[in-house]
Amino acid sequence: MSKPEFFITPGYGDIARETLHYAQAVKVGNRVETSGQGGWDHQFQIPESLTDEIALAFHNLDRTLAEAGAGWEHVIHVNSYHVGGFPPEVNEQMVKWYRHYMPNHAPIWTELGVEALGLPAMRIEIRVTAIIA
């Protein structure tokens, strides 16, 4: 078995490592798993707009995957966690960004409604599994 390699996304990942003692991604062999990525900026600030928060979550996943040597083309599984239910704009935005980042394939997806996430202002968190072929 390959030895796990852990990755810290510069900026917010450094803060998470120092304050909460976790990494943003782990790579074992050709498999990359990310921790949940929220729609935060480099200082863990969440925008007021849910649309902006979802866009930032996808952007943060893009950065985290790249740190671990993967990309969206390698993503096979997505879990998304949502506070506040699933109003139409949530799935519209999720699908918009899936099509943007993964135009040539559709991963499996589990979408969960939750009461709360790691930061009080968070309404979405996304984690992925990627296989680098």
N, C-alpha and C positions, 0 to 999 in steps of 0.2 A: 504494500500500500504506500502511496505517495505521502510525503510529509505535508501537513497543512501549511499554507502560506496565508497570512492575514494582511489585509490592506486597509489603510486609513486614507480617506478622501481628504485632500488638503482643505483647510478652512474649518467647516463645521465638523469634519471627521476628527480633527485634532482636538477640538473642544470635547466631543463625545468620548474620545479615548482618555483624556485627562480627567473629566468630571464623572463619567459614568462607566469607564473601564470596559469599553467594547469596541470592536472593529466594525468597519462598514461592509467588508466582504471577506470571504475565505475561498481559497482555491485549493482543491485536492485533486491531483491529476488534471483531467480536462474539465472538471466540474467546478463552477463558480456559484456560490450562494451569497446573496446580499442580505444584510440586515434590512429592516424596513426603512425606506427612505421617505421622508416627508417633504412637503413643499415649503421648505425653509431656505433662508439665505445663509450666508457664511457665518452669521452670528446667531443662528437658530431663531430668527424672527419670521413669523408667518404673515403673509399678506392678508388683507381684509377680503379680497375677492377669492371666492372658491375656484373660479376659473384659473386665476393666477397661481393658486396653491397647487392645483393639479398639474399645471404646466411645469412648475418648479420641481415637483416630485419626479416627473419624468426626466427633467434635465439632471437632477441629482443622481438618478439611477444611471443615466448616460455617463456621467463623470465617474461614478463608482465602478461600473462595469469596465470602463477604460483603465482605471487604476489596476484592476485585476487581470488585464490583458484580454478582456472579452468585449463584445459589442451586442447590440440588439439583435443582430442576425443569429446570435447563439442562444437567445432566450427561448426556453421551451415551456416555462411555467411561471405564472404570475399569481400572486395573492394580493388582493387589495382590501384594505380595511377602511371603512367609512363611518364617520360619526354623523348622525342626522338623517340617515336613510338614503334613499336613492331617487331624489327628484330627477326629472328627465335630463337636466343639464349635466348631471354627474356622468351618466353613461354616455351621453353625447361627447363630453370632453374625453373620457377614457378611450372611447373608440377612435376619436380624432387623433389622439396621440399614439395609439396602437398602429393606426394606418400610417402615421408619419414615420415612426421609428421602425416599424416592421412591415413594410409594404409588400414583402414577398412571402410572408408566412403569418399564420395566426397561432399563437401559443395557447396552451390550456390556461384557464383562468378561473380562480375561485374568488368571488366577491363576497365580503362579509360585512354586515352591519355590526358596529360595536358601540359601547357606551362612551368610551374615552380612549385617547391615545396618550403617548408619552409626554407631550407638551399640552397645556390646557387649551391653547388656541387651535391645535391641530384638528383637521376634519378628514384628512386622508393620509394613509401610509401605504406604500407599495414595496413588496419584496419580490425578487425574482430568482429563478434558477436558470443557469446557462450551461450549455455543453459546448465546449470548443472542439470542433471537428478538425 
